[in-house]
Amino acid sequence: MKCPKCYSDVLESFRFCHKCGEVLVVESSSRSESTAYISTESERCVSGPSYSTPSLPPKGTLQTQRVPRVESFNEFRKRKSNERVQKETSKKGKKPLKVKEVFVGIGLMNLTKGEFKPVKGKIKMVRVPTTIRKLELLKLSYDKHCAHDRTFDKDADYTLAFPDGTEIITLPDHPNRIFQLDEYQQDVGKAYNRITLFLLKRSDLESYNELRHNTSDSDDEAEESTVRQMTVIESFARVTDSSTHNTTKQTTAGPSTSENIFSNNNENLPGTSCSLYESESARGTVNGMKTMREMFPNRGESELKQALELNETLEEAINMVVEDDDRSVNNRYGSLITEECDADVNILHDDDENLESFLETSSKTHYTVNATLTEKLEHCKEQFMDSSKNFRIKVRRHHVWEDTMIKLQRDENAINNPIKVQFIGEPAVDQGGPSREYFGLINEAAERKLITQSAFRHNISALKGREYYAFGQLTAIGLLQGSPGPRCFTKSVFDYICSGSIDNLTPSIEEIPVHEVKNSLMELNNLTNPDEFKQKASFESDYRFDAGYAKPIVTMADKDDFIKCIALHYTILVSLSELNQFVDGLNTCNMLHLIKEDPDSFRCLFEVGHAKLTAEDVDSIFDPVFSPVGSNKFAIEQSIIFNFNQYLEDAESGKVTGQLEDREVKVSLSDILQFATGAQHVPAVGFSPRPTIVFLHHLNMARKISTNSCANILKFPVSGLEDGKKFSEEFTFCLLNSPGFQLV
């Protein structure tokens, strides 16, 4: 018998063909049976199985018969896939259009001599949707200026105005159409980022309208503006857009009707008695604001608003504020002096002749740790710095490094002149305090950006931008003008600066900045078994090939040389180009020559942890101005100085803590010294004049501990500071809340 499909020989007892797998049915002679033939997949109809009733063949013959069968898995999957696609296609609708967001400029405008004039430097770019209208744009603009402009008057009532000073109500060329940003952009024909609108105080607008009203008889332009305003009001009386924006309801007209156009103006505009975040449309924000005010009572409202705007949930906003709080006390140290500080000016207003004569003598004294080094630096400054000119630099406190790099690129040759620093937004005149603080911030910023674990970081972009060279320049001139030095390098890095060669360098394992390599070398250094050392050093220390140590097998005899090569690579060689660029910058004002002449004197200014402040050091820096011995004032002043010494000792042992915006912080000796002088360590050239402590006995004087970092004066009011506990609490509070170069 043959298979009807492949015609292979098969036995009658077979139910399947042994070659093609075809199902066979054999009809026996005793019964009227026939062989059924199952159609192949190609013969099977797609719509489903077909049925047929063929006539029976003669007995003993092989016959195929078409019978139904279950579809295969591939067929089932294909059919279901087609059904699913058809179902999804029928249900699929059009996706909602996403509103495009753009940036527009929002500035400030003031009324000056009867005219509206923009305030220079106050334009902020605000991100808004293109379909935004006036009230929403006013809210975002107000919040943006609150968050990024310290001088912004948050309590004033604002409105939005066009560049010509006209209040924004309708489109300029279409008085019957409500203002919308995308329509305004089409009218003016400018790109969104070139559109500038202005925040205008309503009090200025009222004054201007009143002035124009009084002179309307002689001023045709004022009359035209009044007519236009009436037209606007009449048109707005017919506008109802309450579904997406605040409804405008107006039934009467008048000169001041622009304030009455919006039905709930007082609830929704910034600067009014009811906060913008307490409006009905911002109810979700109200709960968050109240909760955050309770959690952060010392934070400004504008900062909390900004955190809520930048995050979708209250939890994310709180995390943002907490992360922003994670800054040291040094980063919060500000300078807000309003007039020039001068040690020769009688800033105490005290009638004590003894105090006045002491201050006159103190202004001529000098405090330094190393008199020989100070003398060399002073001589170098006179020889290489042009004191007739100043290198004036204005920087943002939190972008001090970036701003300095821009200034150096513009005026690279002026670096040899004495630096005069002003922090933007802080009207401090530099008489020593701001520059001391500036160099401290520069050293901190450079350590974060260019240095890793007391070794230079390999940074190609910074190398191409010559930032390491700039750091060397700033280090050189800083040592001449009040910087305490970088104090962030290892011994081997400073030795290379002095020698310029790696031949005699012996870096230790502790100097390696990469923790994995350091831990591995420490483990190898402790091994005494030669076989174990050979196994780990030769086959389990792949970093040795990066360091250039290519010896195939490292034995115990190679131990010292192996460790030295690895340490030298990771401390010096991996960033040799950066280190050489820094050394080139130190050539400024012949500073590198001075360092090589007397490396021992300069070592404490460059190496990390070489000279740590102690309570005794800080106490010896300050010179108290006592009243005559035997007087009542003298006894009180003695008690205060005793409390001050105890406070220094507690700070040295880490016992002084305080609350800074619901967060406990420790007060260090560096914080105390910076509070009084602007420097965290004694500068290389010392303090001039010497830091002084004075006592304020008059009742009309300030009741808080205050400082003058330009004149290096720490002022103690005597009232209540005789008690040690109260002195500690008061000093900590004043230090943590200090605005810097003036009174607390």
C-alpha positions in Angstrom: 0.0 0.0 0.0 1.2 3.5 -0.8 0.7 6.8 0.9 -1.6 9.0 -1.1 0.5 12.1 -0.4 4.2 11.0 -0.8 3.6 7.7 -2.4 5.8 5.8 0.0 5.3 2.2 0.7 3.4 1.7 3.9 1.8 -1.2 5.7 -1.9 -1.6 6.1 -1.5 -1.6 9.9 0.1 1.8 9.9 -2.1 4.7 10.9 0.5 7.3 9.9 2.9 7.6 7.0 6.4 7.1 8.4 7.8 9.7 6.0 5.4 12.6 5.7 3.2 11.9 8.7 0.0 11.7 6.8 -3.0 10.1 8.6 -4.0 6.8 7.0 -7.3 4.9 7.3 -7.5 1.4 5.7 -10.8 -0.1 4.9 -10.9 -3.8 5.8 -12.8 -6.5 3.8 -15.0 -7.4 6.7 -16.4 -3.9 7.2 -17.1 -1.0 4.9 -14.3 1.2 6.0 -12.4 3.7 4.0 -9.1 5.4 4.5 -9.6 9.0 5.5 -7.3 11.6 4.3 -6.7 14.7 6.3 -6.2 17.7 4.1 -2.9 19.5 4.4 -2.7 23.1 5.6 -2.5 24.4 2.1 -5.7 22.5 1.1 -7.6 23.7 4.2 -9.8 26.7 3.8 -8.9 29.8 5.8 -12.5 30.3 6.8 -12.7 27.0 8.6 -12.8 23.3 8.0 -14.8 21.9 5.1 -16.8 18.7 5.1 -17.5 16.3 2.3 -19.1 12.9 1.9 -17.2 11.0 -0.7 -18.6 7.8 -2.2 -17.1 4.7 -0.7 -14.5 3.0 -2.9 -14.3 -0.8 -3.6 -13.2 -2.9 -0.7 -9.5 -3.4 -0.2 -8.5 -0.1 -1.9 -6.9 3.0 -0.2 -9.0 6.1 -0.3 -8.5 9.6 1.2 -11.2 11.5 2.9 -11.4 15.2 3.9 -12.2 15.4 7.7 -12.1 18.4 10.0 -9.1 19.0 12.3 -8.0 21.5 14.9 -6.1 24.5 13.6 -2.4 24.8 14.4 -1.1 27.2 17.0 0.5 29.5 14.4 -2.9 29.7 12.7 -4.6 30.5 15.9 -2.1 33.2 16.9 -2.4 34.8 13.4 -6.2 34.8 13.6 -6.3 36.3 17.1 -3.7 38.9 16.1 -5.8 40.1 13.2 -8.9 40.3 15.4 -7.1 42.3 18.0 -5.7 44.7 15.5 -9.2 45.3 14.0 -10.6 45.8 17.5 -8.0 48.3 18.6 -8.2 50.2 15.3 -11.9 50.6 15.7 -11.6 51.9 19.3 -8.6 54.1 18.7 -9.5 57.8 18.8 -7.5 61.0 18.2 -4.9 61.8 20.8 -5.4 65.1 22.6 -3.2 67.8 21.4 -0.3 68.7 23.7 0.0 72.3 24.5 3.4 73.7 23.6 5.5 75.4 26.3 7.7 78.3 25.5 9.8 80.9 27.3 8.9 84.6 27.5 10.7 87.5 29.2 9.1 89.1 32.3 10.7 92.3 33.5 9.9 95.0 36.1 8.6 98.4 35.2 8.6 101.5 37.5 7.0 104.9 37.3 9.9 107.5 37.0 9.2 111.2 36.5 5.8 110.5 35.1 6.9 107.8 32.7 7.0 104.0 32.8 10.6 102.8 32.5 11.8 99.2 32.6 14.2 98.3 35.4 17.6 97.2 34.0 18.7 93.6 34.7 15.4 92.4 36.0 14.1 90.4 33.1 13.4 86.7 34.0 12.6 84.0 31.5 9.4 82.3 32.4 8.3 79.0 31.0 4.6 79.1 30.1 2.1 77.3 27.7 1.3 79.2 24.5 -2.4 79.4 25.4 -1.8 81.1 28.7 -3.8 84.2 29.6 -3.2 87.1 31.9 -4.0 85.9 35.4 -2.0 82.6 35.0 0.9 84.5 33.4 0.8 87.0 36.2 0.9 84.3 38.8 3.9 82.6 37.2 5.7 85.9 36.7 5.2 86.9 40.3 6.5 83.6 41.6 9.5 83.7 39.3 10.6 87.1 40.6 9.9 86.1 44.2 12.2 83.1 43.9 15.1 84.7 42.0 15.1 88.4 42.9 16.0 89.5 46.5 15.0 93.1 45.9 11.6 92.2 44.6 8.7 93.7 46.6 6.6 90.7 47.4 4.0 92.7 49.3 3.0 95.0 46.4 0.0 94.5 44.2 1.1 93.8 40.6 -0.5 93.7 37.2 1.0 92.9 33.8 1.8 95.6 31.3 2.9 95.8 27.7 6.3 97.4 26.9 4.6 100.8 26.4 3.2 100.7 30.0 -0.3 99.8 29.0 -2.0 97.4 31.3 -2.6 94.0 29.7 -6.3 93.3 29.3 -7.0 92.7 25.7 -4.9 92.3 22.6 -3.4 95.7 21.5 -4.9 95.6 18.0 -8.1 93.8 18.9 -9.9 95.5 21.8 -12.7 93.0 21.7 -10.5 89.9 22.2 -9.1 88.8 25.5 -5.4 88.6 25.8 -3.8 85.2 25.0 -0.1 84.7 24.5 -0.2 82.8 21.2 -2.5 85.4 19.6 -0.4 88.2 20.9 2.7 86.5 19.4 1.0 86.4 16.0 0.1 90.1 16.2 3.6 91.3 17.1 5.3 88.8 14.8 8.2 88.0 17.2 9.5 84.7 18.5 8.3 83.8 21.9 11.7 84.2 23.5 11.9 87.7 22.2 8.6 88.8 23.7 9.0 90.9 26.9 6.2 91.8 29.2 6.5 93.7 32.5 5.2 93.5 36.1 3.9 96.8 37.1 2.7 98.0 40.5 -0.9 98.9 40.6 0.0 101.9 42.8 2.2 103.2 40.0 -0.6 102.6 37.5 -3.1 104.5 39.6 -0.7 107.4 40.0 0.0 107.4 36.3 -3.7 107.4 35.4 -4.4 110.1 37.9 -1.6 112.2 36.4 -2.8 111.6 32.9 -6.4 112.4 33.9 -5.3 115.8 35.3 -3.6 116.7 32.1 -6.0 115.1 29.7 -7.2 118.5 28.4 -3.8 119.3 27.0 -2.6 115.8 26.2 -4.3 114.1 23.1 -2.5 110.9 23.8 -4.0 110.6 27.2 -7.5 111.2 25.7 -6.9 108.5 23.2 -5.8 106.1 26.0 -8.9 106.9 28.0 -11.1 106.2 25.0 -9.3 102.9 24.4 -9.7 102.0 28.1 -13.5 102.6 27.9 -13.7 100.5 24.7 -11.9 97.7 26.5 -14.2 97.9 29.5 -17.3 97.8 27.4 -16.0 94.9 25.4 -15.1 93.0 28.5 -18.6 93.4 29.9 -19.6 90.9 27.3 -16.9 88.3 27.9 -17.6 85.2 30.0 -14.8 82.7 30.1 -15.3 81.1 33.5 -14.7 77.6 32.3 -10.9 77.9 31.9 -10.1 81.4 33.3 -11.4 83.8 35.9 -14.7 85.3 34.6 -14.6 89.0 33.7 -17.7 90.7 34.9 -18.1 94.4 34.3 -21.2 96.5 34.3 -20.0 100.0 34.9 -17.2 102.0 33.5 -14.8 104.4 35.1 -11.2 105.5 35.3 -10.2 102.7 37.7 -12.3 100.0 36.3 -9.3 97.9 35.3 -9.1 96.8 38.9 -12.7 95.7 38.9 -12.7 93.8 35.6 -11.9 90.5 37.2 -14.6 89.2 39.6 -12.2 88.0 42.3 -9.2 90.2 41.7 -8.2 90.5 45.3 -8.2 86.8 45.9 -6.0 85.9 42.9 -3.5 88.6 42.4 -0.1 88.5 44.1 0.7 91.1 46.7 -2.9 91.4 48.0 -4.1 90.5 51.5 -5.0 87.0 50.3 -2.2 85.0 48.9 -2.3 83.7 45.4 -1.8 80.2 46.7 -4.9 80.5 48.8 -7.3 81.0 45.9 -10.0 78.5 45.1 -8.2 77.5 41.9 -5.1 76.5 43.8 -6.7 74.7 46.7 -4.3 71.7 46.2 -1.4 74.0 46.7 -2.9 75.6 49.9 -2.6 72.5 51.9 1.0 71.9 50.8 2.0 75.5 51.5 0.5 75.4 55.0 2.2 72.1 55.8 5.5 73.3 54.4 5.3 76.5 56.4 4.9 74.4 59.6 7.9 72.2 58.6 10.1 75.1 57.5 9.1 78.2 59.4 12.4 79.9 58.7 12.3 79.5 55.0 11.1 82.3 52.8 7.7 81.9 51.2 9.1 82.4 47.7 11.5 79.4 48.2 8.6 77.2 49.3 6.5 78.4 46.3 9.3 77.6 43.9 9.7 74.1 45.4 6.0 73.4 45.0 6.0 74.7 41.4 9.0 72.5 40.4 7.5 69.3 41.8 4.2 67.5 41.3 3.7 66.2 44.8 4.2 67.7 48.3 6.7 64.9 49.2 8.9 65.8 46.3 8.8 69.5 47.2 9.8 68.7 50.8 12.7 66.6 49.6 13.9 69.4 47.4 13.9 71.9 50.4 15.6 69.3 52.6 18.3 68.7 50.0 18.8 72.5 49.6 19.2 72.7 53.3 22.1 70.2 53.2 24.7 72.9 53.1 27.4 73.8 55.6 27.3 76.9 57.7 30.1 78.4 55.6 28.0 78.4 52.5 25.4 80.4 54.3 27.8 83.1 55.3 26.7 86.3 53.6 27.8 89.9 53.3 25.3 92.7 53.5 27.3 95.8 54.4 25.6 99.1 53.5 28.6 101.4 53.7 32.3 101.2 53.5 34.1 99.6 56.4 37.2 101.3 57.5 39.2 100.5 60.6 40.0 104.1 61.0 36.3 105.1 61.3 34.8 105.3 64.7 32.2 102.6 64.2 31.4 102.1 67.9 30.0 105.6 68.7 31.4 105.1 72.3 32.6 108.0 74.4 35.2 106.0 76.2 38.5 107.7 75.5 40.4 104.5 76.5 38.5 102.5 73.9 39.0 105.1 71.2 42.8 105.3 71.9 43.0 101.5 71.9 41.3 101.2 68.6 43.6 103.8 67.1 46.6 101.8 68.3 45.0 98.4 67.3 44.5 99.5 63.7 48.2 99.8 63.3 49.0 96.4 64.8 49.3 93.1 62.9 48.7 89.5 63.8 50.5 86.7 62.0 51.6 83.1 62.7 54.8 83.2 60.7 56.4 86.7 60.8 59.2 85.8 58.4 56.8 84.4 55.8 54.5 87.4 56.1 57.5 89.7 55.6 58.5 87.8 52.4 54.9 88.0 51.0 54.6 91.7 51.8 57.9 92.3 50.0 56.7 90.2 47.0 53.4 92.1 46.9 55.2 95.5 46.8 57.6 94.3 44.1 55.2 92.5 41.7 51.8 94.0 42.2 50.6 97.4 40.8 48.8 98.9 43.8 47.7 101.9 41.7 45.1 99.8 39.9 42.5 97.3 41.1 41.2 94.1 39.6 37.5 94.5 40.3 35.4 91.4 40.1 31.7 90.9 40.8 30.6 87.3 41.4 27.5 85.4 42.5 28.1 83.6 45.8 26.9 80.2 44.6 28.7 80.5 41.2 31.9 82.0 42.3 34.1 79.7 40.3 32.2 80.0 37.0 32.0 83.8 37.3 35.7 84.1 38.1 36.7 82.0 35.1 34.7 84.3 32.8 36.3 87.4 34.4 39.8 86.0 34.0 39.2 85.1 30.3 38.2 88.8 29.7 40.9 90.5 31.7 43.7 87.9 32.1 46.5 90.5 32.3 44.8 92.4 35.2 45.4 89.4 37.6 48.6 91.1 38.9 46.6 94.0 40.4 45.0 93.9 43.9 41.6 92.2 43.8 38.5 94.1 44.9 35.5 91.7 45.3 31.8 92.4 45.4 29.2 89.7 45.8 26.3 90.4 43.6 23.2 91.4 45.5 25.3 92.2 48.6 26.5 95.9 48.7 29.7 95.3 50.5 32.7 97.5 49.9 35.9 95.4 49.9 38.2 96.7 52.6 39.6 93.2 53.4 36.7 91.1 54.6 35.0 90.3 51.3 38.3 89.4 49.6 39.3 87.1 52.5 35.9 85.3 52.1 36.2 85.3 48.3 39.5 83.4 48.4 38.1 80.9 50.9 35.1 80.2 48.5 37.5 79.9 45.6 39.6 77.3 47.4 36.4 75.3 48.3 35.0 75.5 44.7 38.4 74.4 43.2 38.6 71.5 45.7 35.1 70.3 44.6 35.7 70.7 40.9 39.4 70.0 40.3 40.6 67.8 43.2 39.7 64.3 44.4 41.0 63.1 47.7 43.8 65.7 47.9 45.1 64.9 44.4 44.3 66.6 41.1 41.5 65.1 39.1 42.1 64.2 35.5 39.7 66.5 33.7 40.3 67.1 30.0 37.7 69.8 29.6 39.0 71.8 32.6 42.6 71.2 31.3 41.6 72.6 27.9 39.9 75.6 29.6 43.1 76.3 31.5 41.2 76.1 34.8 44.1 74.5 36.6 46.3 77.4 35.5 43.7 79.9 36.8 43.6 78.0 40.1 47.4 78.4 40.3 47.1 82.2 39.6 44.4 82.7 42.2 46.4 80.7 44.7 49.4 82.9 44.1 47.7 86.3 44.3 45.5 85.0 47.2 48.5 84.3 49.4 49.4 88.0 48.9 45.9 89.3 49.6 44.4 87.4 52.5 44.0 83.8 51.5 45.0 81.1 54.0 46.1 78.9 51.1 44.4 75.9 49.5 45.3 73.4 52.3 44.0 70.5 50.3 47.1 68.7 48.8 49.0 65.6 49.9 52.6 65.7 50.9 53.7 64.1 47.6 51.8 66.7 45.5 53.4 69.6 47.4 56.8 68.0 47.1 56.4 67.8 43.3 55.3 71.5 43.2 58.6 72.3 45.0 60.9 70.1 43.0 59.2 69.6 39.7 60.5 66.1 39.5 59.2 62.6 40.4 62.6 61.1 41.1 62.7 61.6 44.8 59.0 61.2 45.5 57.8 58.5 47.8 54.0 58.6 48.0 52.4 56.5 50.6 49.4 54.2 50.2 47.2 56.6 52.3 47.7 59.3 49.6 46.1 57.2 46.8 42.7 58.9 45.9 41.1 55.7 44.5 39.6 53.7 47.4 39.6 50.3 45.7 43.3 50.6 44.8 44.2 51.9 48.2 42.4 49.0 50.0 44.0 46.5 47.7 47.5 47.8 48.2 47.0 47.9 52.0 46.0 44.3 51.9 49.1 43.4 49.8 51.3 45.4 52.1 50.2 43.3 55.1 50.8 40.0 53.4 53.8 38.0 54.6 53.3 34.8 52.7 55.3 34.9 49.4 53.0 32.6 47.5 49.9 34.4 48.5 51.4 37.8 47.6 52.5 36.4 44.3 49.0 35.2 43.5 47.2 38.4 44.5 49.7 40.8 43.0 50.2 39.0 39.7 46.7 37.7 38.9 44.3 39.7 41.0 45.6 43.2 40.6 44.6 44.3 37.1 45.0 48.0 38.0 48.8 47.5 37.8 48.6 47.5 34.0 46.8 50.8 34.0 49.6 52.1 36.2 52.3 50.9 33.8 53.6 48.1 35.9 53.8 45.4 33.2 56.1 42.8 34.9 54.3 39.4 34.3 55.0 37.9 37.7 55.2 40.0 40.9 57.1 38.4 43.7 57.7 39.3 47.3 61.0 40.8 46.3 59.1 43.3 44.1 56.8 44.4 46.9 58.2 47.8 47.8 58.8 48.8 44.2 55.4 47.6 43.2 53.6 49.6 45.8 55.7 52.7 45.1 54.9 52.6 41.4 51.2 52.1 41.9 51.0 54.9 44.5 53.1 57.3 42.3 50.8 56.7 39.3 47.5 57.4 41.1 48.8 60.4 43.1 51.0 62.2 40.5 51.3 60.6 37.0 47.6 60.1 36.3 47.0 63.9 36.5 50.5 65.1 35.6 49.3 67.5 32.9 46.8 69.1 35.3 49.5 69.4 38.0 52.0 71.0 35.7 49.4 73.5 34.5 48.7 74.5 38.1 52.4 74.9 38.8 52.6 77.2 35.7 49.9 79.4 37.3 51.9 79.6 40.5 54.5 81.5 38.6 52.3 84.6 38.9 53.9 87.3 41.0 57.0 85.1 41.4 55.2 83.0 44.0 56.6 79.7 42.8 60.2 81.0 43.4 59.3 81.9 47.0 57.8 78.5 47.5 60.9 76.7 46.3 63.1 78.9 48.4 61.4 78.1 51.7 59.1 75.0 51.2 58.9 74.3 54.9 57.2 77.7 55.6 54.7 77.2 52.8 53.9 73.5 53.5 51.2 74.3 56.1 49.4 76.5 53.5 49.2 73.7 50.9 49.0 70.4 52.7 45.7 69.1 54.0 45.3 68.8 57.8 48.8 70.2 58.4 47.7 73.0 60.7 44.4 72.6 62.6 42.8 75.4 64.5 42.7 75.0 68.3 40.7 77.0 70.9 44.0 78.4 72.1 44.9 79.6 68.6 41.6 81.4 68.2 41.7 82.9 71.6 45.2 84.3 71.0 44.1 85.9 67.8 41.6 88.3 69.5 42.7 91.2 71.6 40.0 92.4 74.1 39.5 96.1 74.8 38.9 96.2 78.6 37.6 99.1 80.7 39.9 100.4 83.4 40.8 97.8 86.0 38.6 98.0 89.1 35.6 99.5 87.4 32.2 97.8 87.3 32.5 97.5 83.6 35.8 95.6 83.9 34.2 92.9 86.1 31.4 92.3 83.6 33.8 92.2 80.7 36.0 89.6 82.4 33.0 87.3 82.8 32.1 87.7 79.1 35.7 86.8 78.0 35.7 83.8 80.3 32.4 82.6 78.7 34.0 83.2 75.3 37.0 81.0 76.2 34.7 78.3 77.4 32.7 78.5 74.2 35.8 78.1 72.1 36.8 75.0 74.0 33.3 73.5 73.6 33.5 74.2 69.9 36.8 72.5 69.6 35.4 69.4 71.2 32.3 69.4 69.0 29.8 70.2 71.8 28.4 73.4 70.3 25.3 72.8 68.2 22.5 74.9 67.0 19.3 74.8 65.0 19.5 76.1 61.4 16.1 75.9 59.8 14.9 72.8 61.7 18.2 71.2 61.3 20.9 70.7 63.9 24.4 71.8 62.9 27.7 71.8 64.6 29.7 75.1 65.1 33.4 74.8 64.5 36.3 77.1 65.3 36.6 77.9 61.6 33.0 79.1 61.7 33.7 81.4 64.7 36.8 82.9 63.0 34.9 83.4 59.7 32.1 85.0 61.6 34.4 87.7 62.9 37.0 88.1 60.1 35.7 86.5 56.9 38.5 83.9 56.9 38.3 80.3 58.1 42.0 80.2 58.9 44.7 82.8 59.6 45.7 84.2 56.2 49.3 83.8 55.0 49.9 87.5 55.4 48.1 87.6 58.8 45.3 89.9 60.0 45.6 93.6 59.6 44.3 95.2 61.8 44.5 92.6 64.5 41.1 91.1 65.4 39.6 92.9 68.4 36.9 92.3 71.0 35.0 95.3 72.2 32.1 95.6 74.7 29.0 97.7 74.2 27.7 99.1 77.5 25.3 101.8 76.3 21.6 100.9 76.4 21.0 102.4 73.0 23.4 100.0 71.3 22.4 96.8 69.6 21.4 93.9 71.8 22.9 91.2 69.6 26.5 90.0 69.1 27.8 91.6 65.9 30.9 91.8 63.9 32.7 94.0 61.4 34.9 91.7 59.3 36.5 94.6 57.4 37.9 96.1 60.7 38.1 92.6 62.3 36.0 93.6 65.3 33.9 91.3 67.4 31.3 93.3 69.5 29.7 92.0 72.6 26.7 93.7 74.2 27.2 93.3 78.0 23.5 92.8 78.8 22.8 89.2 79.9 26.1 87.7 78.5 27.6 87.2 82.0 25.7 83.9 82.2 27.6 81.1 80.4 24.6 79.2 79.1 23.0 82.4 77.7 26.2 83.5 76.2 26.5 80.1 74.3 23.0 80.2 73.1 23.2 83.9 72.0 26.6 83.5 70.2 25.4 80.3 68.4 22.2 82.0 67.3 24.0 85.1 66.0 26.6 83.1 64.2 24.1 80.8 62.4 21.8 83.7 61.4 24.6 86.1 60.5 24.2 88.0 57.3 27.9 88.7 57.2 29.7 92.0 57.0 27.4 94.1 59.2 25.0 93.8 62.1 23.1 90.7 62.9 
